[in-house]
Amino acid sequence: MTEQPNWVSEAWQQVTQKVNRTSKTIGANFPHASENGTYILAEPHWWTAGFWPGLLWLVYQDTKDAALKQLAEECEAKLDTVQNEYYRLDHDMGFMWTLTSVAHYKLLGNEDSKRRALLAANLLMGRFNVNGNFIRAWNPWTEGEDNSGVAIIDCMMNLPLLYWASEETGDPRFKSVAKRHADTVLEHFIRNDGSVHHIVRFDPESGSKVEALGGQGYSLDSAWSRGTAWAIYGLTLCYHYTKEAKYLETAKRVAHFFISHLPEDFVPDWDFRLPADIDSPKDSSAGAIAASGLLLLANQVTAAEAPVYKRAGEKILESLFRNYGNWEGSEEGLILHGTSHFPDGKYTDNPLIYGDYYFVEGLARLKGYKELFW
Ligand code: GLY
């Protein structure tokens, strides 16, 4: 294990104790946002389904607690019904099966998990639009809605499932699709200043760009902090798998935008670019995602560059631990003050399961765990 900041072992102890306690109430389910100390459960089809089992695997790799392993396995098995419901599957298959099946396969070599993850990778690859070189994000949300040309920045975290599938099978098709989608992101999503668009709509026939949309941020030209975090981490993973400098250069540019917009407590607001009269809520989940990504980025750059990203990742995680951690008692949810969907008014000051997951992942990275589920 590498040398770790002195608060990390205290934080890890809090995490393991709390996860042990709350695993007894959450069980083999799919929590999303916690309200009044209890996680509201989502359907297994929802994009967040992988985070609780993924978090259980993160703790299991350290404690080898068989009860946590069993819950993670039960969650994974429940996702089989989702895999058979074609119409409800969207691009978030990457999030869902990376943190369940790929994690299980990488840790314990489970062959059923490998099969499930490869099936998910094939289904994800099937969403690739060859005219516009993008992975279609969503299915229609409402009857008759046409989402066939929509791609979103979050998909950068779905690409690792494709890179993994190519490494695992020796078949380059998955990786080619991932790279082509990532190149579209470089061209159409990343702004010169390192901020990002959440949504870009393409003409699904001609493949040309139609428009960018504000999505979960404040407006078209604002800077949604979680989208920025998805870009940092996803681009860093693209570099990790391809070693193509353009992904690293862009990951660094987006990271510089993110770091330079952090407030005094190092935990971002929901959007970095807001009119002065808007009282922005925090999004602790954006901080946790970016922190874990920044720590990985620190391992990909030169020794001279690394401290910038490492220090920023550590500062964010330490602030989340000390100022946002919910460690006492049996309340579910580790990290307070996440914002799920501000424009829709959904969960704007809550623990979010992905904030919890990435906080624990970042902490595990600081403890020296090198296994990359992504
Ligand atoms: N992937 C959806 C979100 O970040 O809220």
Residues whose N, C-alpha, C, O or C-beta is under 5 A from the ligand:
A	BS01	LIG	D154 R226 S340
